[in-house]
Amino acid sequence: MEPSFTGKSGPGLLLRAALPAIPGVNALPGIKKTGVTYEELSLAREPVELDRASVDAYAELCGFPIKDTVPLPYPHMLAFPLHMALMSSPDFPSPAMGMVHIENSISGYRPISVGEAVAVTATVGQPEPHPVGKAYRFLTVATVDGEVVWESTSTYLVRGKRNPDVSWKSDLIEVDPSGPVFPLKADLGRRYAKVAGDYNPIHLYPLTAKALGFKRQIAHGMWTKARCIAALENRLPGAVRVDVAFKKPVFLPSSVAFGSLKHLDGYDFSLHKRGSDTLHLVGRTTAL
């Protein structure tokens, strides 16, 4: 049985995740990485009732209509604290700070209703070689009364030793940005952090982002995915998989342009910087 996670997302969890990257502090008991060999690490959380206020706040911020079912990406709000707790574990070999979310896949097997109680388990296995380092895949499974209703795989990159013989292929394609344009305000990252609990400093203010190597704050990758899904929401079936690869960061404030193209089982889609060739995200929906 997986260890139970009882904490909450927020700045405190992010601070704990950052401690292993701080010289001196990273040698303290409970923070120091153990260096133990593991096959996989897992955490679970007890069923959480999806309350109307939280779901509606997320839907409004990400562009979804207010409904009696939750937006497809919403269970990631329950998964993210588990991911951070796993990364913060002394048994997890890499510091959480510096890990980059490069891919995300979500499979929704049926609509999840507001008010349902959802239990979540997250598991991470051994890293895979990547051309510029190594990558970890975090598998999340959400259940309602034992029924698997939602799954996701979040892939995080740790930059390090280059592996020139390793390829990292994707069949996701770039689509012309012929759809709607979304203007993004400077405080988008702070508003999403309040809703999602992801207070990574790169998303909050120019000063905090510059401290971590960015010219100013950037939008959350999972917000960009959610906004793209919202743009297609009324065309998607009740059981669907959505895969994305995150490319260039979205600096705030800015405007981004969406584009989609119908294929046999769904849509290919992309998100670009408005009036530019800069590609932020590519994705695909597939009916299940």
N, C-alpha and C positions, 0 to 999 in steps of 0.2 A: 504493500500500500504506500502511495506517495506521501511524503511529509506534507502537513497542512500549512497553508499560508494564511495568516490572520491579519497581516498589516494592511495599510492603505497606500495608494499612490500619492505622490506629492513631493514637495521639496525635500523632506526628510529622507525618503527613499533614495532620491537622486544623490543627496549628500553621502549617504552610505555607499552608494555605488562608486562615488568619486574617490573615496578614501584610499583604495589600493593603488591609486596613481600618484599619491602624495609621498615624496621621499620622507623617510622616518616614520610617518604614520603607517605606511604600508608594512612595517615590521611588527606592528602590535598584534597581540593575540586576538583572534576573532576577525582580523582584517587581513593579515598576511596570507597570501596564497599558499596552500599546503603543498602543492606539487604532486598530490596523489594521482594515481592513475584511475580513471573512471570509464565506464562504458556509456552511461548516460546519467543525467541528473533530472529529477522531476519534482514538481511542487503542485499541490492541488489546493483549491479553495472551496469552502462549503457553498451550497447554493445561495445565490444572491438574487433577490427579487428586483426585477427591472422596473424602476418606478417612473411614473409619467413625467415628473419634472426633469429628471436627468436625461431621459430619452428625448424629450422635446427640445431641451437646450442644445443637445448634440445635433439633432435634426436641423434646427434653425441655423446653427453655425455652419453646417456642412452643405446646406442647400436642399435637404430632403423635405418632402411634405410631412405635415403632422398626421400620423396615422395610428391605428391601434396595434400595428406591428412595428418592430424596431428596424432602423436602417441596417442593411446587410453588414457594414463594417462595425456596428456598434459593440458586439461582444469583444472586440479588441480592447475596449476600455477595461474589461475584466481581466484580459490576458496580460496587458502591459505591466502591471505591478508584479506578476509572476516572472516575467522575463527579467525585470530589473533585479528581483530578489535572487534569481538563479545566477545572473551575472555577478552579483555581490557576494555570492557564496565563496568562502575560502577555498572550496574544492574546484571552483571554476577557474581555469588557468589564466584567463586574460582579464585585465581591468575593463570595466564597463565603459569608462570614459575613453573616447577614441574609436569605439565600435560604430560602424556606419550601416544603417539599414539600407540594403541595396535591392532587395526583392521582397515581395509579399504576395502570397496566394491565399485566397479565402474561398471556402466552399460552404454555401448555405444549403442545407438539405430540405428545409421547409421554413416558412416565415415564423419568426419568434414573436410572440405577443407580449405587449406591455403587461406587466404583472406576473409573468411566468418567472419561476425561480430557476436560475441557470447555474450549474456547477461547472468549474473549469479546471482542467489539468494542463500543465505545460511541461514539456520535456525537451532537453537538448542533448545531443549526442556528441561524438567526436568531431573535431573540425575537419573540413575538407580543404585541400590545397586550392588556392586561387592564384591567378597570374601575379597579383601584387600582395600576396599575404596568405591568409587563411580565412575560411568562412564557417560560421556556425548556423545551423538551421534549428529554429525553435518551433516545435510542433505543439499546437494548442488544440484541445478537443473540448467542446462545450456540450453538455448534456442537460436534458430536462427529464426528470424521473427515469434516468437510465438510458434514455433515447439520445443518440448522437444527432444533434441538430445543426452543428456548425463546426468547422475545422479551419485552421489556418497554419501556414508555414511562413515564418518571418526569418529572412536570411540576413545575417549581420557580418560585415567584413571587418577583419582586424588587419590593418596594413602592416607589412613586415618584409621578410625576405621574399624577393621576387622569384617566381617559378616560371621561367620562360617556356618550359615544355608543357605547361598546363593551359588548357583552353577552358573558357567559361562561356558557353554558347547559349543563346536564347533565340527562339523563333518569333518573338514579339516584334511587330513591325511599326515603323513610324507612319503616322497618318497626317495628311495635310490639315492644318488648323483652320478649317472652314466653318467651325461651329461658333458657339457663343464665346464672348470675352468676359472674364471675371476680374474686376478690379479688387485688389487686395490691400487692405489698410495696414499701417505699420504695427498696429496692436493685435493683428490676427494671431500671432504666436502666443501672446499672453491670454487671449480669450480662449484659444484651444487648450492651453495648459490648464486653465481653470476648469474646463469641462472634462478633459481627458486625464489630468494628473501628470502630464509629461512636462516637467519644468526644466528641461535641459536649457542651460543658459544661452545656447546658440539660437534659441527661438524667441528670446524675451526682449532684449534691448540692444542697441548698437554697441554699447560698452561691453556688455557681457559676451556678445558674439565676437567682438574683436579680441577679447582675451583668449579665445579659443581658435583664432586664426581666420575668422570670417570678417569681411568688410562691414557687414551689418547683419542684423538678425534675419533668419530664414524661416520659411513656413515649415511646419511638420510634414514629413512625407506622407503620413497616414491621413492628414487633412487633404492633401492633394489627391490621394486615391479616393477618399470619400467624396470629394467634390466631383470627380469624374464619374463615379458610380451614380451620384445623384442626378447628373446630367442625362443618364441613360435609364434611370430608375423605372420610369413608366413603360419601358420596352423590354424589361428583363423578366424571365419566368420566376416562379417561386422557388425553384431549385436551380442554382447557378453557381458557377465557379468564376472568380475574377482574379487574374494574374497580372501583376505589374512589376516593372523594373524601374527603379528610381535612377535618374540620370543626373542632370545638373541641379543644384539647389535653387529654390525660388527665394530671391531676396525680397525683403519687405521694406517699404511698400512697392508694389509693382502691379502689372496687369498680365494675365495669362490667357492664352487662347486655346480652346478645346476643339478637337476634331475627332470624328468617328467614321467608321466604314463598316457596313454590314457584311458579314460572311455567313456561311451555311448555318452555323450553330450559335451565332451571337454577333459580337461587334469587336473590331480592333479599334483602339483609341489612343490618342496622344495628348499631351499638354505641352505647349510651347510658350516661351516668352512672347508677348504680343509684339508683332512687327519685327520678329527676329527669328533666326534659324536655331536659337538656343532651345534644346530639347530638355524638358524637365522630367517627363514620364512617358513610358509606353505601356500599353496594357491590352488585355483581351478578356472578353466575357465568353463563357461556354455554357450552354444549357446542360444540366445534369439529368 
